[in-house]
Every structure is written in C-alpha cells, then in structure tokens.
C-alpha cells in the first residue's frame, strides 16, 4: 500500500509517513478503548510531547516551590523572653 493511499483508522484523513505496524497498533487501541478514549489518549500524549519540546527549547528547569519547607529557614527570628 502506498503512503498516499493509506488512511487513518477512521478512514477520513490520509496518514503520510506512518508504518504499517503503527497503523495495526493504532487500530488495536481503537478496538480496545473505543474512539473517544483513544482520541483522549492521543491528545494527552501530544500535550506531554509539546510541553517537553517547549521546555527543552527554552531550557526550562523543573518547577521549584517559592516557599521553603517548614524548618529550613536559614536564620529563624529570635524571640525575647524577658
């Protein structure tokens, strides 16, 4: 089957550059989960991939809390007891 003639499992959009093995696996996921859940999984994977690409391009580090954990302040305030 040529790439131009290959279609998605729904049969609507041509899929170019996708291997036959990938289409078989995608059809299996569609059969197991159903179309709405399979679309949700693909959107979630796309979201994580997009975030990873943006994070690497911008060289972002992991998120850091602005508040230090309790008991780790370098110089706690001194209280006068007299």
C-alpha positions as CSV (number, residue, x, y, z in Angstrom):
1,X,0.0,0.0,0.0
2,X,1.5,3.4,-0.9
3,X,1.7,6.2,1.6
4,X,-0.7,8.4,-0.5
5,X,-3.4,5.7,-0.4
6,X,-3.0,4.9,3.3
7,X,-5.8,6.3,5.6
8,X,-6.3,6.7,9.3
9,X,-8.4,4.0,11.1
10,X,-11.4,6.2,10.8
11,X,-10.8,6.3,7.0
12,X,-11.0,10.1,6.8
13,X,-7.6,11.7,6.8
14,X,-4.6,10.4,4.8
15,X,-1.7,9.4,7.0
16,X,1.7,10.0,5.4
17,X,5.0,8.6,6.8
18,X,3.3,6.1,9.2
19,X,4.4,2.5,9.1
20,X,2.0,-0.4,8.7
21,X,3.0,-1.7,12.2
22,X,1.9,1.7,13.7
23,X,-1.4,1.5,12.0
24,X,-2.0,-2.0,13.2
25,X,-1.2,-0.9,16.8
26,X,-3.4,2.2,16.5
27,X,-6.3,0.0,15.2
28,X,-5.9,-2.3,18.1
29,X,-6.0,0.6,20.6
30,X,-9.1,1.9,18.9
31,X,-10.8,-1.5,19.1
32,X,-9.9,-1.9,22.7
33,X,-10.6,1.6,24.1
34,X,-13.1,2.9,21.6
35,X,-12.7,6.1,19.5
36,X,-13.4,8.8,22.2
37,X,-10.9,7.3,24.7
38,X,-8.3,6.7,22.0
39,X,-8.6,10.3,20.9
40,X,-8.2,11.4,24.6
41,X,-5.1,9.3,25.0
42,X,-3.6,10.7,21.8
43,X,-4.3,14.3,22.9
44,X,-2.7,13.6,26.2
45,X,0.4,12.2,24.6
46,X,0.5,15.1,22.3
47,X,0.3,17.5,25.2
48,X,3.2,15.9,27.0
49,X,5.3,15.8,23.9
50,X,4.6,19.5,23.2
51,X,5.4,20.5,26.8
52,X,8.7,18.5,26.6
53,X,9.7,20.2,23.3
54,X,8.9,23.7,24.6
55,X,10.7,23.0,27.9
56,X,13.8,21.8,26.1
57,X,13.9,24.6,23.6
58,X,13.5,27.2,26.3
59,X,15.9,25.3,28.6
60,X,13.4,25.3,31.5
61,X,14.3,23.6,34.7
62,X,11.9,21.6,36.9
63,X,9.3,23.7,38.8
64,X,10.5,24.9,42.2
65,X,8.3,25.9,45.1
66,X,8.6,29.5,46.2
67,X,8.1,28.6,49.9
68,X,10.8,26.7,51.6
69,X,9.7,23.6,53.5
70,X,9.0,24.2,57.2
71,X,12.0,24.3,59.5
72,X,14.5,25.0,56.7
73,X,14.8,28.8,57.1
74,X,18.5,29.7,57.4
75,X,18.1,32.2,60.3
76,X,14.9,31.8,62.3
77,X,13.8,35.0,64.1
78,X,14.9,35.2,67.7
79,X,12.3,35.9,70.4
80,X,13.0,37.8,73.5
81,X,11.6,36.1,76.6
82,X,12.4,38.9,79.1
